[in-house]
């Protein structure tokens, strides 16, 4: 695994990737997205078939989650933000960051916006800015 998004509630994790799957459907060929939320580290490989609309995943995904941990809906505070990080080297990556000002970009032609969850998701789904 290259990156991890962690939270005590698997539903919050699904929510963070659901819209991207619905909107953009397919991942770049070199990427996979897995939902891991149990002590055995059993994973569900996520793909667009679970997200036919932007409102909620299909029931089959919830059924799969329930087979891994029947009490998965009881965990975590959905109001807490997940933590996104890279594994090697370990570093916390912000979920989002304010865009650099026009002045910063003009005065510093080498200005690069910081890496965020959103940037990485764009890379995973092959979204060009």
N, C-alpha and C positions, 0 to 999 in steps of 0.2 A: 504494500500500500504506500502510495506517495503522499496522500493527504488524508486527514480525518476531520470530520465534523462530529463533535460529540455533544450529547445532551442526555439527561436522564429520561426523557420521554421520546420513544421511537416515533410517535405521531408528529412531534415537532420536526424531527429529522426528515420525515417524508414530506412534510409541508415545505421545507426549504428546497427540495428538488422537484416537487410535483409540477409546478408551472413550467419549468424548463423542459421537462419531458413532454408535457402537453403541447407546448408552443413549438419546440424544435425537433421533437420526435427522436431522432437518431444521434447517438454519440459519435465523436471521432473514433475511428477504428482502433486506435491505440489505447482507448480509455474504457473502463468499466466502472459502474457505480454499484456498490454493495451496501445493503442495510444489515448491520451487525448490532444486536442489542441484547444478547444473552450471555450467560457465563461460559457456555461452551464455544463461543465465537462462531456459531453457525450463521451463515450469511444467506441473505436473499439477494440474488442478482436482479437489480432493478432495470427495467426497460420501458419503453413507451406503451406496451400493451396494458400496463397497470394504470395508465393515466389517460383515459379517453376524453376527459374534460378537465377544466381548470378548477372545478369545485372539490372533488375528492377522488381518491383512487377507487378502483373497482373492488368489490367485496372479496374477490379472490386473494388480493394482497393482505387484507385484514385477516382472512382465514389462515393464510400462511404464517403471518405474524403470531396468531393465536396458537398455532401448533408448536412454535418455538418457545413461547412463553404465554400461557393463558391469561396472565394478569398484566400484560404489557400496557393496557390502557390506564392503569392505576399509577404509573410512575411519572415523576418529574413535575415541575411547575412549568406550564406552557408559557408563562410570562417571562421566564428566564431566557436569555439569549444563549444559543449554542456556542461552543468554542471551536474554532477552525484552526488547524495547525498542520504544518508539514512535519513529516517524520524524520527525514534526514536532509539537512540538519534540522533538529527540532527548533521550531520557532512558531509562536502564535501569529496568526495572520488575521487582520481585522475582517469582519464581515463586509463592511463597506467603508469607504473613505471619501471625504469631500474632494471634488475635482480641484486640481490646481488652478490657480487664478490665471487669467489671460496674461497678466503682467509677468508672473513666474515663468510661463512658457515662452514668452517673447525674450525676456532677459536671460534665460538659460535654455539654449537650444537643445541641451542634453537632458532636459527635465523628463523624468519618467514617473508616471503616477505609481503610487505604491501598489504592490500586489495585494489583492483582496479576494474574498470568497467569490465575489461577482466576476472578477477577472478570470479566476481559475474555472468557474462554471462556463464562461464564454469559451475558454480554450477546450474544455471537455466536450461542449456541444458544437464546436466549430463555428462560433459566431464571430464574424469579423466586424470591427467597429467601422 
